[in-house]
Amino acid sequence: MEEIPLDFMDIKELYRCYMPFLKQGGLFVRTAKTYKMGQSLALNVTLPDALEPLLVTGKVAWITPHGAQNSSPAGVGVAFIDDKHHLNDQITKLVAGLQASNEITYTL
């Protein structure tokens, strides 16, 4: 299984990538690489102000191809499957203040 490092330097970028509409949460990964729906990936996620990355496994649930009509960056959304470190809960707390904002995300 391929492992992808994701380092979030600020809360706004984390919010743009977060996919709360997925049952167990998920993250959008900006990438030029091509993945297939359902493909298993491991994300090594460093949250803003965190000292250590957290590993979560998931499956590709969203694909934004190059040249998407809405000018979103190319990449894939990874739905969390095995979230031993409760990454989804941590992200939810971090982005709570932005949930009602009009800030554009990379997905919906």
The first five atom37 places (N, CA, C, CB, O) and aatype in JSON, in Angstrom:
{
  "aatype": [12, 6, 6, 9, 14, 10, 3, 13, 12, 3, 9, 11, 6, 10, 18, 1, 4, 18, 12, 14, 13, 10, 11, 5, 7, 7, 10, 13, 19, 1, 16, 0, 11, 16, 18, 11, 12, 7, 5, 15, 10, 0, 10, 2, 19, 16, 10, 14, 3, 0, 10, 6, 14, 10, 10, 19, 16, 7, 11, 19, 0, 17, 9, 16, 14, 8, 7, 0, 5, 2, 15, 15, 14, 0, 7, 19, 7, 19, 0, 13, 9, 3, 3, 11, 8, 8, 10, 2, 3, 5, 9, 16, 11, 10, 19, 0, 7, 10, 5, 0, 15, 2, 6, 9, 16, 18, 16, 10],
  "atom_mask": [
    [1, 1, 1, 1, 1],
    [1, 1, 1, 1, 1],
    [1, 1, 1, 1, 1],
    [1, 1, 1, 1, 1],
    [1, 1, 1, 1, 1],
    [1, 1, 1, 1, 1],
    [1, 1, 1, 1, 1],
    [1, 1, 1, 1, 1],
    [1, 1, 1, 1, 1],
    [1, 1, 1, 1, 1],
    [1, 1, 1, 1, 1],
    [1, 1, 1, 1, 1],
    [1, 1, 1, 1, 1],
    [1, 1, 1, 1, 1],
    [1, 1, 1, 1, 1],
    [1, 1, 1, 1, 1],
    [1, 1, 1, 1, 1],
    [1, 1, 1, 1, 1],
    [1, 1, 1, 1, 1],
    [1, 1, 1, 1, 1],
    [1, 1, 1, 1, 1],
    [1, 1, 1, 1, 1],
    [1, 1, 1, 1, 1],
    [1, 1, 1, 1, 1],
    [1, 1, 1, 0, 1],
    [1, 1, 1, 0, 1],
    [1, 1, 1, 1, 1],
    [1, 1, 1, 1, 1],
    [1, 1, 1, 1, 1],
    [1, 1, 1, 1, 1],
    [1, 1, 1, 1, 1],
    [1, 1, 1, 1, 1],
    [1, 1, 1, 1, 1],
    [1, 1, 1, 1, 1],
    [1, 1, 1, 1, 1],
    [1, 1, 1, 1, 1],
    [1, 1, 1, 1, 1],
    [1, 1, 1, 0, 1],
    [1, 1, 1, 1, 1],
    [1, 1, 1, 1, 1],
    [1, 1, 1, 1, 1],
    [1, 1, 1, 1, 1],
    [1, 1, 1, 1, 1],
    [1, 1, 1, 1, 1],
    [1, 1, 1, 1, 1],
    [1, 1, 1, 1, 1],
    [1, 1, 1, 1, 1],
    [1, 1, 1, 1, 1],
    [1, 1, 1, 1, 1],
    [1, 1, 1, 1, 1],
    [1, 1, 1, 1, 1],
    [1, 1, 1, 1, 1],
    [1, 1, 1, 1, 1],
    [1, 1, 1, 1, 1],
    [1, 1, 1, 1, 1],
    [1, 1, 1, 1, 1],
    [1, 1, 1, 1, 1],
    [1, 1, 1, 0, 1],
    [1, 1, 1, 1, 1],
    [1, 1, 1, 1, 1],
    [1, 1, 1, 1, 1],
    [1, 1, 1, 1, 1],
    [1, 1, 1, 1, 1],
    [1, 1, 1, 1, 1],
    [1, 1, 1, 1, 1],
    [1, 1, 1, 1, 1],
    [1, 1, 1, 0, 1],
    [1, 1, 1, 1, 1],
    [1, 1, 1, 1, 1],
    [1, 1, 1, 1, 1],
    [1, 1, 1, 1, 1],
    [1, 1, 1, 1, 1],
    [1, 1, 1, 1, 1],
    [1, 1, 1, 1, 1],
    [1, 1, 1, 0, 1],
    [1, 1, 1, 1, 1],
    [1, 1, 1, 0, 1],
    [1, 1, 1, 1, 1],
    [1, 1, 1, 1, 1],
    [1, 1, 1, 1, 1],
    [1, 1, 1, 1, 1],
    [1, 1, 1, 1, 1],
    [1, 1, 1, 1, 1],
    [1, 1, 1, 1, 1],
    [1, 1, 1, 1, 1],
    [1, 1, 1, 1, 1],
    [1, 1, 1, 1, 1],
    [1, 1, 1, 1, 1],
    [1, 1, 1, 1, 1],
    [1, 1, 1, 1, 1],
    [1, 1, 1, 1, 1],
    [1, 1, 1, 1, 1],
    [1, 1, 1, 1, 1],
    [1, 1, 1, 1, 1],
    [1, 1, 1, 1, 1],
    [1, 1, 1, 1, 1],
    [1, 1, 1, 0, 1],
    [1, 1, 1, 1, 1],
    [1, 1, 1, 1, 1],
    [1, 1, 1, 1, 1],
    [1, 1, 1, 1, 1],
    [1, 1, 1, 1, 1],
    [1, 1, 1, 1, 1],
    [1, 1, 1, 1, 1],
    [1, 1, 1, 1, 1],
    [1, 1, 1, 1, 1],
    [1, 1, 1, 1, 1],
    [1, 1, 1, 1, 1]
  ],
  "atom_positions": [
    [[0.85, -1.17, 0.0], [0.0, 0.0, 0.0], [0.9, 1.23, 0.0], [-0.97, 0.0, 1.23], [1.83, 1.34, 0.79]],
    [[0.6, 2.15, -0.9], [1.38, 3.37, -1.0], [1.09, 4.29, 0.2], [1.07, 4.1, -2.32], [-0.05, 4.44, 0.62]],
    [[2.15, 4.89, 0.72], [2.02, 5.83, 1.84], [2.3, 7.25, 1.33], [2.99, 5.46, 3.01], [3.32, 7.49, 0.68]],
    [[1.39, 8.17, 1.64], [1.51, 9.55, 1.18], [1.67, 10.47, 2.4], [0.27, 9.97, 0.33], [0.82, 10.45, 3.29]],
    [[2.75, 11.26, 2.45], [2.9, 12.22, 3.55], [2.05, 13.47, 3.28], [4.39, 12.6, 3.75], [2.06, 14.0, 2.17]],
    [[1.34, 13.93, 4.3], [0.55, 15.17, 4.22], [0.92, 16.04, 5.41], [-0.99, 14.87, 4.19], [0.68, 15.67, 6.55]],
    [[1.49, 17.18, 5.14], [1.87, 18.12, 6.21], [1.0, 19.36, 6.09], [3.38, 18.49, 6.13], [1.08, 20.1, 5.11]],
    [[0.17, 19.59, 7.1], [-0.7, 20.77, 7.12], [-0.06, 21.82, 8.01], [-2.14, 20.41, 7.61], [0.13, 21.61, 9.21]],
    [[0.27, 22.95, 7.4], [0.91, 24.04, 8.14], [-0.11, 24.96, 8.8], [1.81, 24.84, 7.22], [0.2, 25.61, 9.8]],
    [[-1.33, 25.01, 8.24], [-2.33, 25.9, 8.83], [-3.72, 25.27, 8.79], [-2.35, 27.24, 8.1], [-3.98, 24.34, 8.02]],
    [[-4.6, 25.78, 9.62], [-5.96, 25.26, 9.77], [-6.78, 25.45, 8.49], [-6.66, 25.94, 10.95], [-7.59, 24.59, 8.14]],
    [[-6.58, 26.56, 7.8], [-7.37, 26.83, 6.59], [-7.11, 25.79, 5.51], [-7.07, 28.22, 6.05], [-8.04, 25.35, 4.83]],
    [[-5.86, 25.39, 5.33], [-5.56, 24.37, 4.32], [-6.14, 23.02, 4.75], [-4.01, 24.25, 4.1], [-6.63, 22.26, 3.91]],
    [[-6.08, 22.72, 6.03], [-6.68, 21.5, 6.55], [-8.18, 21.5, 6.26], [-6.42, 21.35, 8.07], [-8.74, 20.5, 5.82]],
    [[-8.84, 22.63, 6.52], [-10.27, 22.77, 6.25], [-10.58, 22.55, 4.77], [-10.76, 24.17, 6.69], [-11.56, 21.88, 4.44]],
    [[-9.76, 23.12, 3.88], [-9.99, 22.95, 2.44], [-9.89, 21.5, 2.01], [-8.99, 23.79, 1.65], [-10.54, 21.09, 1.04]],
    [[-9.09, 20.72, 2.71], [-8.87, 19.31, 2.34], [-9.79, 18.33, 3.08], [-7.44, 18.93, 2.62], [-9.97, 17.2, 2.64]],
    [[-10.38, 18.76, 4.18], [-11.18, 17.87, 5.01], [-12.49, 17.5, 4.31], [-11.49, 18.53, 6.37], [-13.12, 18.34, 3.67]],
    [[-12.88, 16.26, 4.43], [-14.09, 15.74, 3.79], [-15.03, 15.18, 4.86], [-13.74, 14.64, 2.73], [-15.11, 13.96, 5.03]],
    [[-15.75, 16.06, 5.58], [-16.6, 15.62, 6.68], [-17.84, 14.86, 6.23], [-17.03, 16.79, 7.5], [-18.48, 14.18, 7.03]],
    [[-18.19, 14.97, 4.95], [-19.37, 14.29, 4.44], [-19.16, 12.8, 4.24], [-19.79, 14.92, 3.12], [-20.11, 12.07, 3.97]],
    [[-17.93, 12.33, 4.36], [-17.66, 10.88, 4.32], [-17.93, 10.31, 5.71], [-16.19, 10.58, 3.87], [-17.63, 10.94, 6.72]],
    [[-18.49, 9.12, 5.75], [-18.95, 8.52, 7.0], [-17.93, 8.59, 8.13], [-19.32, 7.09, 6.76], [-18.26, 8.99, 9.25]],
    [[-16.69, 8.19, 7.85], [-15.65, 8.2, 8.88], [-14.64, 9.33, 8.66], [-14.92, 6.86, 8.9], [-13.55, 9.32, 9.25]],
    [[-15.0, 10.29, 7.82], [-14.11, 11.39, 7.51], [-13.15, 11.03, 6.39], [0.0, 0.0, 0.0], [-13.09, 9.88, 5.95]],
    [[-12.41, 12.02, 5.95], [-11.44, 11.8, 4.89], [-10.71, 13.09, 4.57], [0.0, 0.0, 0.0], [-11.06, 14.16, 5.07]],
    [[-9.7, 12.97, 3.73], [-8.9, 14.13, 3.32], [-8.68, 14.12, 1.82], [-7.55, 14.15, 4.06], [-8.52, 13.06, 1.2]],
    [[-8.68, 15.31, 1.24], [-8.33, 15.49, -0.15], [-6.82, 15.62, -0.25], [-9.04, 16.73, -0.77], [-6.21, 16.37, 0.52]],
    [[-6.22, 14.9, -1.17], [-4.77, 14.92, -1.37], [-4.49, 15.55, -2.72], [-4.17, 13.48, -1.29], [-4.86, 15.0, -3.76]],
    [[-3.85, 16.7, -2.71], [-3.47, 17.35, -3.97], [-2.33, 16.56, -4.59], [-3.06, 18.85, -3.75], [-1.28, 16.39, -3.97]],
    [[-2.55, 16.07, -5.8], [-1.52, 15.26, -6.45], [-1.74, 15.23, -7.96], [-1.51, 13.84, -5.88], [-2.88, 15.3, -8.44]],
    [[-0.65, 15.12, -8.69], [-0.73, 14.95, -10.14], [-0.75, 13.47, -10.5], [0.45, 15.66, -10.83], [-1.0, 13.1, -11.65]],
    [[-0.49, 12.64, -9.53], [-0.46, 11.2, -9.75], [-1.87, 10.66, -9.95], [0.24, 10.48, -8.57], [-2.83, 11.18, -9.37]],
    [[-2.0, 9.62, -10.76], [-3.3, 9.03, -11.04], [-3.57, 7.85, -10.11], [-3.39, 8.58, -12.5], [-2.73, 6.95, -9.96]],
    [[-4.74, 7.86, -9.5], [-5.18, 6.75, -8.65], [-6.55, 6.3, -9.13], [-5.24, 7.18, -7.14], [-7.22, 7.01, -9.88]],
    [[-6.95, 5.12, -8.71], [-8.24, 4.55, -9.1], [-9.21, 4.59, -7.94], [-8.08, 3.11, -9.62], [-8.81, 4.5, -6.78]],
    [[-10.5, 4.73, -8.25], [-11.53, 4.66, -7.22], [-11.38, 3.35, -6.45], [-12.96, 4.78, -7.83], [-11.19, 2.29, -7.05]],
    [[-11.47, 3.42, -5.13], [-11.37, 2.23, -4.3], [-9.96, 1.8, -3.97], [0.0, 0.0, 0.0], [-9.76, 0.88, -3.18]],
    [[-8.96, 2.45, -4.57], [-7.57, 2.08, -4.31], [-7.22, 2.38, -2.86], [-6.6, 2.83, -5.27], [-7.57, 3.44, -2.34]],
    [[-6.53, 1.46, -2.21], [-6.12, 1.64, -0.81], [-4.86, 2.49, -0.73], [-5.87, 0.27, -0.13], [-3.91, 2.3, -1.49]],
    [[-4.87, 3.44, 0.2], [-3.72, 4.31, 0.44], [-3.54, 4.5, 1.94], [-3.91, 5.69, -0.27], [-4.48, 4.37, 2.71]],
    [[-2.32, 4.79, 2.33], [-2.03, 5.15, 3.72], [-1.61, 6.62, 3.72], [-0.9, 4.22, 4.34], [-0.76, 7.03, 2.92]],
    [[-2.2, 7.4, 4.6], [-1.85, 8.81, 4.73], [-1.08, 9.01, 6.02], [-3.11, 9.71, 4.69], [-1.52, 8.6, 7.09]],
    [[0.08, 9.65, 5.91], [0.9, 9.97, 7.07], [0.71, 11.47, 7.32], [2.43, 9.58, 6.84], [1.41, 12.29, 6.73]],
    [[-0.24, 11.81, 8.19], [-0.74, 13.18, 8.34], [-0.12, 13.9, 9.54], [-2.26, 13.16, 8.48], [-0.16, 13.4, 10.66]],
    [[0.45, 15.07, 9.26], [0.93, 15.94, 10.33], [-0.01, 17.13, 10.4], [2.43, 16.39, 10.08], [-0.1, 17.93, 9.46]],
    [[-0.72, 17.26, 11.51], [-1.66, 18.35, 11.71], [-0.92, 19.62, 12.13], [-2.71, 17.97, 12.77], [0.21, 19.54, 12.62]],
    [[-1.54, 20.8, 11.93], [-0.88, 22.04, 12.35], [-0.47, 21.97, 13.83], [-1.81, 23.25, 12.11], [-1.25, 21.53, 14.68]],
    [[0.74, 22.4, 14.12], [1.3, 22.44, 15.47], [1.53, 21.07, 16.1], [0.4, 23.24, 16.36], [1.83, 20.98, 17.29]],
    [[1.4, 19.99, 15.33], [1.65, 18.64, 15.86], [3.14, 18.31, 15.73], [0.79, 17.57, 15.12], [3.82, 18.77, 14.81]],
    [[3.62, 17.51, 16.65], [5.03, 17.11, 16.62], [5.23, 15.83, 15.83], [5.55, 16.93, 18.04], [6.27, 15.63, 15.21]],
    [[4.24, 14.96, 15.87], [4.35, 13.64, 15.23], [3.25, 13.45, 14.21], [4.31, 12.52, 16.28], [2.11, 13.87, 14.44]],
    [[3.56, 12.81, 13.07], [2.5, 12.49, 12.1], [1.66, 11.32, 12.6], [3.11, 12.16, 10.72], [2.12, 10.5, 13.4]],
    [[0.43, 11.24, 12.12], [-0.48, 10.15, 12.45], [-0.79, 9.37, 11.17], [-1.8, 10.68, 13.1], [-1.04, 9.96, 10.12]],
    [[-0.77, 8.06, 11.26], [-1.02, 7.22, 10.09], [-2.48, 6.78, 10.09], [-0.09, 6.0, 10.09], [-3.0, 6.3, 11.09]],
    [[-3.12, 6.94, 8.94], [-4.49, 6.5, 8.75], [-4.56, 5.83, 7.37], [-5.52, 7.69, 8.87], [-3.96, 6.32, 6.42]],
    [[-5.3, 4.74, 7.27], [-5.46, 4.1, 5.98], [-6.86, 4.38, 5.46], [-5.21, 2.59, 6.08], [-7.8, 4.61, 6.22]],
    [[-6.98, 4.34, 4.15], [-8.27, 4.62, 3.55], [-8.31, 4.18, 2.1], [0.0, 0.0, 0.0], [-7.4, 3.52, 1.59]],
    [[-9.41, 4.56, 1.46], [-9.61, 4.22, 0.05], [-10.0, 5.47, -0.73], [-10.7, 3.12, -0.11], [-10.66, 6.37, -0.2]],
    [[-9.58, 5.51, -1.98], [-9.92, 6.64, -2.85], [-11.43, 6.66, -3.07], [-9.16, 6.54, -4.2], [-12.01, 5.69, -3.57]],
    [[-12.05, 7.79, -2.69], [-13.5, 7.94, -2.81], [-13.88, 9.13, -3.68], [-14.13, 8.08, -1.42], [-15.07, 9.36, -3.94]],
    [[-12.91, 9.89, -4.13], [-13.16, 11.12, -4.89], [-11.96, 11.36, -5.79], [-13.4, 12.36, -3.94], [-10.82, 11.2, -5.36]],
    [[-12.21, 11.72, -7.03], [-11.12, 12.05, -7.95], [-11.44, 13.37, -8.63], [-10.92, 10.92, -9.01], [-12.51, 13.54, -9.21]],
    [[-10.5, 14.31, -8.55], [-10.6, 15.55, -9.31], [-9.49, 15.51, -10.35], [-10.48, 16.83, -8.37], [-8.31, 15.61, -10.01]],
    [[-9.86, 15.36, -11.61], [-8.83, 15.26, -12.66], [-8.22, 16.62, -12.99], [-9.43, 14.65, -13.93], [-8.75, 17.66, -12.6]],
    [[-7.11, 16.58, -13.71], [-6.5, 17.82, -14.21], [-7.51, 18.53, -15.09], [-5.19, 17.54, -14.99], [-8.23, 17.9, -15.86]],
    [[-7.57, 19.86, -14.99], [-8.45, 20.63, -15.84], [-9.91, 20.58, -15.43], [0.0, 0.0, 0.0], [-10.79, 20.78, -16.28]],
    [[-10.2, 20.31, -14.18], [-11.59, 20.25, -13.71], [-12.27, 21.6, -13.97], [-11.65, 19.9, -12.19], [-11.62, 22.64, -13.91]],
    [[-13.55, 21.57, -14.27], [-14.28, 22.77, -14.66], [-14.28, 23.86, -13.6], [-15.69, 22.41, -14.99], [-14.29, 25.05, -13.92]],
    [[-14.28, 23.47, -12.34], [-14.36, 24.48, -11.28], [-12.98, 24.99, -10.83], [-15.09, 23.9, -10.09], [-12.88, 25.66, -9.81]],
    [[-11.95, 24.68, -11.59], [-10.58, 25.11, -11.31], [-10.01, 24.55, -10.01], [-10.53, 26.61, -11.26], [-9.03, 25.08, -9.49]],
    [[-10.61, 23.48, -9.49], [-10.06, 22.83, -8.3], [-8.75, 22.14, -8.67], [-11.07, 21.81, -7.71], [-8.57, 21.72, -9.81]],
    [[-7.84, 22.03, -7.71], [-6.58, 21.33, -8.0], [-6.83, 19.85, -8.23], [-5.58, 21.53, -6.87], [-7.77, 19.27, -7.69]],
    [[-5.98, 19.25, -9.03], [-6.06, 17.81, -9.27], [-5.72, 17.06, -8.0], [-5.13, 17.39, -10.43], [-4.87, 17.49, -7.22]],
    [[-6.38, 15.93, -7.79], [-6.08, 15.12, -6.62], [-7.14, 14.09, -6.35], [0.0, 0.0, 0.0], [-8.04, 13.86, -7.16]],
    [[-7.03, 13.47, -5.19], [-7.98, 12.43, -4.79], [-8.44, 12.65, -3.35], [-7.35, 11.03, -4.94], [-7.69, 13.15, -2.51]],
    [[-9.67, 12.26, -3.09], [-10.2, 12.27, -1.74], [-10.08, 10.86, -1.19], [0.0, 0.0, 0.0], [-10.5, 9.89, -1.82]],
    [[-9.51, 10.75, -0.01], [-9.31, 9.44, 0.62], [-10.22, 9.33, 1.83], [-7.81, 9.24, 1.03], [-10.11, 10.09, 2.79]],
    [[-11.14, 8.36, 1.77], [-12.05, 8.1, 2.88], [-11.33, 7.26, 3.92], [-13.35, 7.38, 2.39], [-10.74, 6.23, 3.59]],
    [[-11.38, 7.7, 5.17], [-10.71, 6.96, 6.23], [-11.38, 5.61, 6.45], [-10.71, 7.77, 7.54], [-12.6, 5.5, 6.48]],
    [[-10.56, 4.57, 6.6], [-11.04, 3.22, 6.88], [-10.56, 2.78, 8.26], [-10.56, 2.23, 5.79], [-11.35, 2.35, 9.1]],
    [[-9.25, 2.89, 8.49], [-8.66, 2.46, 9.76], [-8.04, 3.69, 10.42], [-7.58, 1.33, 9.54], [-6.92, 4.1, 10.09]],
    [[-8.78, 4.27, 11.36], [-8.38, 5.52, 12.02], [-8.08, 5.26, 13.49], [-9.5, 6.59, 11.88], [-8.79, 5.74, 14.37]],
    [[-7.02, 4.5, 13.75], [-6.64, 4.11, 15.12], [-6.33, 5.3, 16.02], [-5.43, 3.21, 15.07], [-6.54, 5.24, 17.23]],
    [[-5.84, 6.38, 15.42], [-5.42, 7.54, 16.2], [-6.52, 8.6, 16.32], [-4.18, 8.16, 15.58], [-6.27, 9.71, 16.81]],
    [[-7.72, 8.27, 15.87], [-8.87, 9.19, 15.94], [-8.56, 10.52, 15.25], [-9.26, 9.45, 17.41], [-8.89, 11.6, 15.75]],
    [[-7.91, 10.42, 14.08], [-7.55, 11.59, 13.3], [-8.79, 12.4, 12.92], [-6.78, 11.18, 12.05], [-8.77, 13.63, 12.98]],
    [[-9.87, 11.73, 12.53], [-11.09, 12.43, 12.15], [-11.59, 13.31, 13.29], [-12.18, 11.43, 11.73], [-11.99, 14.46, 13.07]],
    [[-11.58, 12.79, 14.5], [-12.03, 13.58, 15.66], [-11.12, 14.8, 15.88], [-12.05, 12.71, 16.93], [-11.6, 15.89, 16.18]],
    [[-9.83, 14.6, 15.73], [-8.89, 15.7, 15.92], [-9.08, 16.79, 14.86], [-7.44, 15.18, 15.87], [-9.04, 17.98, 15.17]],
    [[-9.29, 16.37, 13.61], [-9.51, 17.34, 12.54], [-10.81, 18.1, 12.78], [-9.54, 16.64, 11.16], [-10.87, 19.31, 12.61]],
    [[-11.87, 17.38, 13.17], [-13.16, 18.02, 13.42], [-13.03, 19.13, 14.45], [-14.19, 16.98, 13.91], [-13.6, 20.21, 14.29]],
    [[-12.27, 18.88, 15.51], [-12.06, 19.9, 16.55], [-11.27, 21.09, 16.01], [-11.33, 19.3, 17.75], [-11.58, 22.24, 16.32]],
    [[-10.25, 20.81, 15.21], [-9.4, 21.88, 14.69], [-10.13, 22.81, 13.73], [-8.2, 21.29, 14.0], [-9.9, 24.02, 13.74]],
    [[-11.01, 22.25, 12.9], [-11.7, 23.07, 11.88], [-13.09, 23.53, 12.31], [-11.81, 22.29, 10.59], [-13.8, 24.14, 11.52]],
    [[-13.47, 23.25, 13.53], [-14.82, 23.57, 14.01], [-15.19, 25.03, 13.77], [-14.93, 23.26, 15.5], [-16.33, 25.31, 13.4]],
    [[-14.29, 25.93, 13.97], [-14.58, 27.35, 13.8], [-14.78, 27.76, 12.35], [0.0, 0.0, 0.0], [-15.31, 28.85, 12.1]],
    [[-14.39, 26.93, 11.41], [-14.53, 27.27, 9.99], [-15.73, 26.6, 9.33], [-13.27, 26.87, 9.26], [-16.03, 26.9, 8.17]],
    [[-16.41, 25.71, 10.03], [-17.5, 24.94, 9.43], [-18.6, 25.81, 8.84], [-18.1, 24.01, 10.45], [-19.19, 25.44, 7.83]],
    [[-18.9, 26.95, 9.44], [-19.98, 27.81, 8.96], [-19.46, 28.9, 8.01], [-20.69, 28.46, 10.15], [-20.23, 29.77, 7.58]],
    [[-18.18, 28.85, 7.67], [-17.62, 29.89, 6.81], [-17.97, 29.65, 5.35], [-16.1, 29.96, 6.98], [-18.45, 28.58, 4.97]],
    [[-17.72, 30.66, 4.54], [-17.92, 30.55, 3.1], [-16.63, 30.17, 2.4], [-18.47, 31.86, 2.54], [-16.52, 30.26, 1.17]],
    [[-15.65, 29.76, 3.18], [-14.35, 29.36, 2.64], [-14.53, 28.21, 1.65], [-13.37, 28.95, 3.78], [-15.21, 27.23, 1.97]],
    [[-13.95, 28.33, 0.47], [-14.07, 27.3, -0.56], [-13.18, 26.11, -0.21], [-13.7, 27.87, -1.97], [-12.04, 26.28, 0.24]],
    [[-13.71, 24.91, -0.43], [-12.92, 23.7, -0.2], [-12.57, 23.07, -1.55], [-13.68, 22.68, 0.7], [-13.04, 23.52, -2.59]],
    [[-11.74, 22.04, -1.51], [-11.32, 21.38, -2.74], [-12.33, 20.32, -3.2], [-9.96, 20.73, -2.55], [-12.15, 19.71, -4.26]],
    [[-13.37, 20.12, -2.44], [-14.35, 19.07, -2.8], [-15.74, 19.66, -3.0], [-14.39, 17.98, -1.72], [-16.1, 20.01, -4.12]],
    [[-16.53, 19.78, -1.95], [-17.9, 20.29, -2.09], [-18.04, 21.71, -1.6], [-18.87, 19.41, -1.34], [-19.13, 22.28, -1.65]]
  ]
}
